[in-house]
Every structure is written in C-alpha cells, then in structure tokens.
Amino acid sequence: MKKNVLIIGAGGVAQVVAHKCAQHNDILGDIAIASRNVAKCEQIITSVQEKNSLKVPGRLTAHALNALDIEATKALIRETDSQIVINVGSAFINMSVLQACIDTGAAYLDTAIHEDPAKICETPPWYNNYEWQRKAICEEKGVTAILGVGFDPGVVNAYAALAVDEYFDSIDSIDIIDVNAGSHGKYFATNFDPEINFREFTGQVWSWQNNKWTSNKMFEVKRTDELPVVGEQTTYMTGHDEVHSLSQNLNVPNVRFWMGFGEHYINIFTVLKNLGLLSEQPVTTAEGLDVVPLKVVKAVLPDPASLAPDYTGKTCIGDIVKGQKAGQEREVFIYNVADHKEAYNEVGSQGISYTAGVPPVAAAILVAKGDWDVAKMANVEELPPQPFLGLLNEMGLPTRIKDENGDRALTF
C-alpha cells in the first residue's frame, strides 16, 4: 500500500487537493506541498488547519521547489518519503516531474497534457508527443503514472469508459460539454492559469471526426443544448486534452469537446488575440525590454484563486454519448453539477478548482489502496471507472445520468 503524498503546485486546484488529501489522510498519510512560492504553500496549510480538514493527526509541510529541476524534485520525493506525487502545477513541468517519479518509483498523477512553452497547438495526439513516449519505461520499472485525472480530462474520460462498459454495445459519438454558468463579479478573469487558459484557444481546434483528425478555427462551430440545472447553453467546439487520448483508446469514430463562452469573453479574447497580446513569442519594447505578451496579460489579470470568495452559480460538465444498445439507437448524458459557493465553503476555492482538484485525490486513494496501482502509464479511460466514480460520489462530485428513463443519480 502506497502512502504519503507530495502535491506540486500552490494555486486554487492545489488548495482543493490539499484539503481533500487531509480529509483522507488516514489512507494517504503525510502531506507535503511544494511550489516556487513557499509562502503560497504555507497559506494552503493554514487553510487546511483553519477548516480542521485533517481526518486524523498528521504532518503537513511546505517546501520551496523548482519542479523543472528533476534532481531537486527527486530529492524532495525522497526527503518527504512520498510514494504518490500529485502534479497540479503548470503543464510546463509535467515531463520533469514524471521523470523524477520514474527515477524514484513514486506514483505520478497529473491533470493536463504537458506543454512546451514555445509551442501552441501541436500536431495531435499531443500525448504521443510527450507523456506516451515514457510508457515503455514506466512499465519496465513498474511505475504507476495516471495521466489527465482532473475533471476534463479525467472524470469525463471515466464517463466515456462507463458508457462503453454499461450503456452501449457500440458508440457513434462522444461530445464532452463543459459549461460554467457561474459569475465571479470581475470585469474579466480566467478560472485557472490565464497563460494555460488562453493557449488552449489561440491555435487550431482539433477534433476527432469520422476516425480522423479535423481542424477548425476557434469559435467557428457551436451548438446549443438544454442542460440540467443550468438550462439552455451555447458551447463552442474546442480542442482539449481528452480528445487526444479517447480518440486513440476507445473505438469511437467521433470525439469532440465543447466549452461554454459568453459574448463578453469572446469579445475580449478576440481583441487580445488580434492585438497580438496572446502570443507566446517574445517581443522587444521601445525601451529594449524583452517581454512575452501572453505573460504580461497573465500578470495583469486577477489571480484565479482570488475569485473564490465572490463566486456564485453552478457548473455542468459531462458526456453526451450516442450509439446503439440491443439493436436500438440511444443517447445518454452522464454528468456532474457543482456549486461554486458550496466549494468555497468547504475548501476555500471556487467550483472550477474544486472539480479539477477532487478527482486526483480520489485517484490517489485508489492508487494507495491498490485498485489503480497499475505499475504502468495509463489514461483514465483505460482504468475501471466504477471505483473512481463511486469515490467521487462520496467526495463531493456525484455522477448523474439523463436518458430515456429520466434524470437520476448513479450509484456504484
């Protein structure tokens, strides 16, 4: 049984991860939090203590770490005797942290595909460009590495696997819908790291259609759906992590991702992009300063973690799956609804951070107990979804299904 967790990152998602690890420290053991900014780690520990999140008495420690430094990360894994590493730092550090885990034998979990700071929208599938190149060494060394185990990617991958296992004989399409119907009260802000957020939307939109990669422009293709709780919502086809693994791991000809955007967001995004302010390439100012426009925009926008106290409303994220069962056409929507205010009251973070932060802790528990300690690299859809979704039901992210039999909670 694996024990002791190292959390890398100190943003809003890391705060959720820390609280949830604390709530299950009878299984997960000691908790270490590491970031370049050790003060942020200490603030998270204070939050955990103030909310009395620790289930049993245990250690919480804060550490300064440059996670791009593989040797320093290995040293910290050994110093803290961590057997599970939950990487919720920037997607730029994935490969470095993964390598540190391979070298030390610690289990590795993350919530997004690795990104190269100098590149945007690489040729799909992105996993094949980075993480999947380490598959063989993970299996050779018996290292468990679970990729993309946030909500999307992550839980939506488990929803897809559940649909394959239990609700269909064959599937024609999986459409992942992500809607945030909440309000943070700011003129403009992103719900997670602005740099990563904008990078998702400045290149081509890649989707898997008719068993091949299809490219569109951002905001070119949209749809409108009547969704549970949040009502009628318009979403836009967007490239996203889970499309890359689901397209390769499931025998489904159409996999697409759709995200909700308001007109206000689209207008500001369009102006920033057209002005060149979302570029990742350095420019030189008249004063001779070298700056990256995207990093400047990130610096002037609100810290996503600061949005939590005033956030209201709900999210709705799930999979619309169409296919055949027993010779009949059918459609199901497997989904979750989360509440921003409830998330803040429990762990001090907004709902987007909550939906991203709870799942890797559920996965860590399954690794600790052996259920998902697979001694190889895997994406979530390659693992049994039932124990994962069952834990999420207990941890604050319950699964529901809407089909020809109505709308109801699922139990596992």
C-alpha positions as CSV (number, residue, x, y, z in Angstrom):
1,M,0.0,0.0,0.0
2,K,1.5,3.4,-1.1
3,K,1.4,6.2,1.4
4,N,2.5,9.9,1.8
5,V,1.6,12.4,-0.8
6,L,3.6,15.2,-2.4
7,I,1.5,17.9,-4.0
8,I,3.3,20.0,-6.6
9,G,1.7,23.4,-7.2
10,A,0.1,26.0,-4.9
11,G,-2.8,27.5,-6.8
12,G,-6.6,27.1,-6.4
13,V,-6.6,23.5,-7.6
14,A,-3.7,22.6,-5.2
15,Q,-5.7,24.1,-2.3
16,V,-8.6,21.7,-3.1
17,V,-6.1,18.8,-3.4
18,A,-4.6,19.6,-0.1
19,H,-7.9,19.8,1.7
20,K,-9.2,16.5,0.2
21,C,-5.9,14.7,1.0
22,A,-6.2,16.0,4.5
23,Q,-9.8,14.7,4.7
24,H,-8.4,11.2,3.7
25,N,-5.0,11.3,5.5
26,D,-5.9,8.1,7.3
27,I,-5.3,6.4,4.0
28,L,-2.9,8.9,2.3
29,G,-0.6,9.7,5.2
30,D,1.7,12.7,5.4
31,I,1.1,15.6,3.0
32,A,3.8,17.8,1.6
33,I,3.1,20.8,-0.6
34,A,5.8,22.3,-2.9
35,S,6.0,25.3,-5.2
36,R,8.4,28.0,-6.2
37,N,6.5,30.2,-3.8
38,V,6.7,28.5,-0.5
39,A,4.5,31.2,1.1
40,K,1.6,30.0,-1.0
41,C,2.1,26.5,0.2
42,E,2.1,27.8,3.8
43,Q,-1.2,29.6,3.1
44,I,-2.8,26.4,1.9
45,I,-1.6,24.6,5.1
46,T,-3.1,27.4,7.2
47,S,-6.4,27.0,5.3
48,V,-6.4,23.2,5.9
49,Q,-5.8,23.8,9.6
50,E,-8.4,26.6,9.9
51,K,-11.1,24.3,8.4
52,N,-9.9,21.3,10.5
53,S,-9.7,19.2,7.4
54,L,-7.3,16.6,8.8
55,K,-9.2,13.4,9.4
56,V,-6.5,12.1,11.8
57,P,-3.5,13.9,13.3
58,G,-0.8,14.1,10.6
59,R,2.0,16.1,9.1
60,L,1.6,18.9,6.6
61,T,4.8,20.5,5.4
62,A,5.6,23.3,2.9
63,H,8.6,23.2,0.6
64,A,10.2,25.6,-2.0
65,L,10.8,23.7,-5.3
66,N,11.6,24.5,-8.9
67,A,9.9,21.4,-10.4
68,L,11.8,21.8,-13.7
69,D,14.8,20.7,-11.7
70,I,14.5,16.9,-11.8
71,E,17.2,16.3,-9.3
72,A,15.7,18.7,-6.8
73,T,12.3,17.1,-7.3
74,K,13.8,13.6,-6.7
75,A,15.5,14.8,-3.6
76,L,12.2,16.2,-2.2
77,I,10.3,13.0,-3.0
78,R,12.9,11.1,-1.0
79,E,13.1,13.7,1.8
80,T,9.3,13.5,2.3
81,D,9.2,9.7,1.8
82,S,6.3,10.4,-0.7
83,Q,5.1,7.4,-2.7
84,I,2.4,9.4,-4.5
85,V,3.0,12.7,-6.4
86,I,0.0,14.8,-7.5
87,N,1.2,17.3,-10.0
88,V,-1.2,20.3,-10.2
89,G,1.5,22.8,-11.2
90,S,1.8,24.3,-14.6
91,A,1.5,22.0,-17.6
92,F,5.1,23.1,-18.5
93,I,6.5,20.9,-15.7
94,N,4.9,17.6,-16.4
95,M,7.8,15.8,-18.1
96,S,10.2,16.9,-15.4
97,V,8.0,15.7,-12.6
98,L,7.2,12.5,-14.4
99,Q,10.9,11.8,-14.9
100,A,11.5,12.4,-11.2
101,C,8.8,9.8,-10.4
102,I,10.2,7.3,-12.8
103,D,13.6,7.6,-11.2
104,T,12.3,7.4,-7.6
105,G,9.5,4.9,-8.1
106,A,6.8,7.2,-6.9
107,A,3.3,7.1,-8.5
108,Y,2.6,10.0,-10.7
109,L,-0.7,11.8,-11.3
110,D,-1.5,14.9,-13.2
111,T,-4.5,16.8,-14.6
112,A,-3.4,18.0,-18.1
113,I,-1.1,17.2,-21.0
114,H,2.4,18.5,-20.9
115,E,3.0,21.8,-22.9
116,D,6.1,23.3,-24.4
117,P,6.2,27.0,-23.6
118,A,7.5,27.8,-27.1
119,K,4.8,25.9,-28.9
120,I,1.0,26.2,-29.2
121,C,-1.4,23.6,-30.6
122,E,1.0,20.9,-31.7
123,T,0.0,18.1,-34.0
124,P,-2.3,15.6,-32.3
125,P,-2.4,13.4,-30.4
126,W,-0.4,15.6,-28.0
127,Y,0.2,12.7,-25.5
128,N,2.2,11.0,-28.2
129,N,4.5,14.0,-28.4
130,Y,5.4,13.8,-24.7
131,E,4.0,11.6,-21.9
132,W,3.3,8.5,-24.1
133,Q,7.0,8.4,-25.1
134,R,7.7,7.3,-21.5
135,K,5.1,4.5,-21.5
136,A,7.7,1.7,-22.0
137,I,10.0,2.9,-19.2
138,C,7.1,3.2,-16.8
139,E,6.1,-0.4,-17.5
140,E,9.7,-1.6,-17.4
141,K,10.2,0.0,-14.0
142,G,6.7,-0.8,-12.6
143,V,5.9,2.9,-12.1
144,T,2.2,3.9,-11.9
145,A,1.6,7.1,-14.0
146,I,-2.1,8.2,-14.4
147,L,-2.5,11.0,-16.9
148,G,-5.1,13.7,-17.0
149,V,-7.1,12.8,-13.9
150,G,-8.8,16.1,-13.2
151,F,-12.4,16.6,-14.3
152,D,-11.8,17.3,-18.0
153,P,-9.7,15.5,-18.8
154,G,-10.3,12.9,-16.1
155,V,-13.8,12.3,-14.9
156,V,-15.2,12.8,-18.4
157,N,-12.9,10.0,-19.5
158,A,-14.3,7.8,-16.8
159,Y,-17.8,8.7,-18.0
160,A,-16.8,7.6,-21.5
161,A,-15.5,4.3,-20.2
162,L,-18.6,3.8,-18.2
163,A,-20.7,4.4,-21.3
164,V,-18.7,1.8,-23.1
165,D,-18.9,-0.7,-20.2
166,E,-22.5,-0.4,-19.2
167,Y,-24.7,1.6,-21.6
168,F,-23.8,0.8,-25.2
169,D,-23.0,-2.1,-27.5
170,S,-21.4,0.4,-29.9
171,I,-20.9,4.2,-29.8
172,D,-21.1,6.6,-32.6
173,S,-20.1,9.8,-30.8
174,I,-18.9,11.3,-27.5
175,D,-19.5,15.0,-27.1
176,I,-17.9,16.4,-23.9
177,I,-19.8,19.5,-22.7
178,D,-18.2,21.9,-20.2
179,V,-20.4,24.8,-19.0
180,N,-19.6,27.2,-16.2
181,A,-22.8,29.1,-15.5
182,G,-21.3,30.9,-12.6
183,S,-20.3,34.5,-12.1
184,H,-17.2,35.9,-10.3
185,G,-18.1,39.6,-10.5
186,K,-14.9,40.7,-12.2
187,Y,-14.8,42.6,-15.5
188,F,-12.7,39.8,-17.0
189,A,-10.8,36.9,-15.5
190,T,-10.0,33.3,-16.3
191,N,-10.9,30.4,-13.9
192,F,-7.5,28.9,-14.0
193,D,-3.9,29.9,-15.0
194,P,-4.6,32.6,-17.7
195,E,-1.5,31.5,-19.7
196,I,-2.7,27.9,-20.0
197,N,-6.3,29.0,-20.5
198,F,-5.5,31.2,-23.5
199,R,-3.1,28.8,-25.0
200,E,-5.9,26.3,-25.4
201,F,-7.8,28.7,-27.6
202,T,-5.3,30.5,-29.8
203,G,-4.4,27.8,-32.2
204,Q,-6.3,25.3,-34.3
205,V,-9.3,23.5,-32.9
206,W,-8.6,19.7,-33.3
207,S,-11.5,17.2,-33.1
208,W,-11.8,13.5,-33.9
209,Q,-14.4,13.1,-36.6
210,N,-15.1,10.1,-38.8
211,N,-12.0,8.4,-37.4
212,K,-9.6,11.2,-38.4
213,W,-8.3,14.5,-37.1
214,T,-10.3,17.5,-38.2
215,S,-9.3,21.1,-37.9
216,N,-11.4,24.2,-37.3
217,K,-10.9,27.7,-36.1
218,M,-11.8,28.8,-32.6
219,F,-15.5,29.9,-32.2
220,E,-16.2,28.6,-35.7
221,V,-18.5,25.7,-34.7
222,K,-21.1,25.9,-31.9
223,R,-24.1,24.1,-30.6
224,T,-27.0,24.8,-28.1
225,D,-28.2,22.3,-25.6
226,E,-30.8,22.3,-22.8
227,L,-28.8,21.1,-19.8
228,P,-29.8,20.0,-16.3
229,V,-29.9,22.8,-13.7
230,V,-28.0,25.4,-15.8
231,G,-30.7,25.4,-18.7
232,E,-30.1,26.3,-22.3
233,Q,-26.4,26.9,-23.0
234,T,-24.4,27.6,-26.2
235,T,-21.0,25.9,-26.4
236,Y,-18.2,26.1,-28.9
237,M,-16.1,23.2,-30.3
238,T,-12.7,23.4,-28.8
239,G,-9.5,21.4,-28.8
240,H,-8.9,19.7,-25.5
241,D,-6.7,17.1,-23.8
242,E,-9.2,14.2,-23.5
243,V,-10.0,14.2,-27.2
244,H,-6.4,13.1,-27.8
245,S,-6.5,10.0,-25.6
246,L,-10.1,9.0,-26.1
247,S,-9.7,9.1,-29.9
248,Q,-6.8,6.6,-29.6
249,N,-8.0,4.4,-26.7
250,L,-11.7,3.9,-27.5
251,N,-13.2,2.6,-30.7
252,V,-15.4,5.6,-31.3
253,P,-15.4,7.5,-34.6
254,N,-16.4,10.9,-33.3
255,V,-15.0,12.6,-30.1
256,R,-15.4,16.3,-29.6
257,F,-15.1,18.8,-26.8
258,W,-17.4,21.8,-26.4
259,M,-16.9,24.7,-23.9
260,G,-19.3,27.4,-23.0
261,F,-18.2,31.0,-23.6
262,G,-20.2,34.3,-23.0
263,E,-20.1,37.0,-25.6
264,H,-18.1,39.2,-23.3
265,Y,-15.3,36.6,-23.0
266,I,-15.3,36.1,-26.8
267,N,-15.1,39.8,-27.5
268,I,-12.2,40.4,-25.1
269,F,-10.4,37.3,-26.2
270,T,-10.7,38.3,-29.9
271,V,-9.3,41.8,-29.2
272,L,-6.4,40.5,-27.2
273,K,-5.6,37.9,-29.9
274,N,-5.9,40.4,-32.8
275,L,-3.6,42.8,-31.0
276,G,-1.0,40.1,-30.6
277,L,-1.3,40.1,-26.8
278,L,-1.9,36.4,-26.6
279,S,1.4,35.5,-28.4
280,E,3.8,33.2,-26.6
281,Q,6.7,34.6,-28.7
282,P,9.0,37.3,-27.1
283,V,8.8,40.9,-28.4
284,T,11.2,43.8,-27.6
285,T,9.7,47.1,-26.3
286,A,10.8,50.5,-27.3
287,E,12.8,50.6,-24.1
288,G,14.7,47.5,-25.1
289,L,12.9,45.1,-22.7
290,D,12.2,41.6,-23.9
291,V,8.7,40.5,-22.9
292,V,6.3,37.7,-23.7
293,P,2.9,39.3,-24.4
294,L,0.9,36.4,-23.0
295,K,2.8,36.5,-19.7
296,V,2.1,40.3,-19.5
297,V,-1.6,39.6,-19.9
298,K,-1.4,36.9,-17.2
299,A,0.3,39.3,-14.8
300,V,-2.4,42.0,-15.1
301,L,-5.4,39.6,-14.8
302,P,-6.8,38.6,-11.4
303,D,-5.3,35.5,-9.8
304,P,-7.9,32.7,-10.4
305,A,-7.6,31.8,-6.7
306,S,-8.8,35.3,-5.7
307,L,-12.2,34.7,-7.5
308,A,-13.4,32.2,-5.0
309,P,-15.0,34.3,-2.2
310,D,-17.5,36.0,-4.5
311,Y,-18.2,33.2,-7.0
312,T,-21.8,32.2,-7.3
313,G,-23.7,29.8,-9.6
314,K,-23.0,26.3,-10.9
315,T,-21.1,24.2,-13.4
316,C,-22.4,21.4,-15.6
317,I,-19.8,19.1,-17.2
318,G,-20.5,15.8,-18.8
319,D,-20.6,13.5,-21.8
320,I,-23.4,13.3,-24.4
321,V,-23.0,9.8,-25.8
322,K,-24.9,8.4,-28.8
323,G,-24.9,4.8,-30.1
324,Q,-26.7,1.5,-30.1
325,K,-27.8,-0.9,-27.3
326,A,-29.6,-4.1,-28.0
327,G,-30.3,-3.0,-31.6
328,Q,-31.8,0.3,-30.6
329,E,-30.5,3.9,-31.0
330,R,-30.0,5.6,-27.7
331,E,-28.5,8.8,-26.2
332,V,-27.3,9.4,-22.6
333,F,-25.9,12.4,-20.8
334,I,-23.6,11.4,-17.9
335,Y,-22.7,14.5,-15.9
336,N,-22.0,16.4,-12.7
337,V,-23.3,19.7,-11.4
338,A,-21.0,21.6,-8.9
339,D,-21.8,24.7,-6.9
340,H,-19.2,27.5,-6.6
341,K,-20.4,28.7,-3.2
342,E,-20.5,25.2,-1.7
343,A,-16.9,24.6,-2.9
344,Y,-15.8,27.8,-1.3
345,N,-17.5,27.0,2.0
346,E,-15.8,23.5,2.1
347,V,-12.3,24.2,0.9
348,G,-11.9,27.9,0.2
349,S,-11.8,27.5,-3.6
350,Q,-14.2,28.1,-6.5
351,G,-16.1,25.4,-8.3
352,I,-13.7,25.1,-11.3
353,S,-10.8,24.4,-9.0
354,Y,-13.0,22.0,-7.0
355,T,-14.0,19.9,-10.0
356,A,-10.3,19.8,-11.1
357,G,-8.9,19.1,-7.6
358,V,-11.1,16.4,-6.1
359,P,-10.5,13.7,-8.8
360,P,-6.7,13.4,-8.5
361,V,-7.2,12.8,-4.8
362,A,-9.8,10.1,-5.5
363,A,-7.3,8.6,-7.9
364,A,-4.5,8.8,-5.3
365,I,-6.7,6.9,-2.8
366,L,-7.3,4.2,-5.4
367,V,-3.5,4.0,-6.0
368,A,-2.8,3.9,-2.3
369,K,-5.3,1.0,-1.8
370,G,-4.0,-0.8,-4.9
371,D,-7.1,-0.6,-7.1
372,W,-5.4,1.7,-9.6
373,D,-1.8,1.0,-8.7
374,V,-1.3,-0.5,-12.2
375,A,2.5,-0.3,-12.4
376,K,2.4,1.3,-15.8
377,M,1.3,4.5,-17.6
378,A,-2.5,4.9,-18.2
379,N,-5.1,7.4,-19.2
380,V,-8.3,7.4,-17.1
381,E,-10.4,5.6,-19.7
382,E,-8.1,2.6,-19.5
383,L,-8.9,2.1,-15.8
384,P,-12.1,0.7,-14.2
385,P,-14.4,3.7,-13.9
386,Q,-16.7,2.4,-11.2
387,P,-14.5,2.6,-8.1
388,F,-13.3,6.1,-9.2
389,L,-16.8,7.4,-9.7
390,G,-18.0,5.7,-6.6
391,L,-15.4,7.6,-4.6
392,L,-16.3,10.9,-6.2
393,N,-19.9,10.4,-5.2
394,E,-18.7,10.3,-1.6
395,M,-16.2,13.2,-2.0
396,G,-18.5,15.9,-3.4
397,L,-18.7,15.3,-7.2
398,P,-21.7,13.0,-7.6
399,T,-22.5,11.5,-11.0
400,R,-25.9,11.7,-12.7
401,I,-27.3,10.3,-15.9
402,K,-30.1,11.6,-18.2
403,D,-31.5,9.1,-20.7
404,E,-34.9,7.7,-21.9
405,N,-35.6,6.7,-18.3
406,G,-35.3,10.2,-16.9
407,D,-32.7,12.1,-14.9
408,R,-31.2,10.3,-11.8
409,A,-28.2,9.8,-9.6
410,L,-25.9,6.9,-10.3
411,T,-24.5,4.7,-7.6
412,F,-21.5,2.4,-7.8
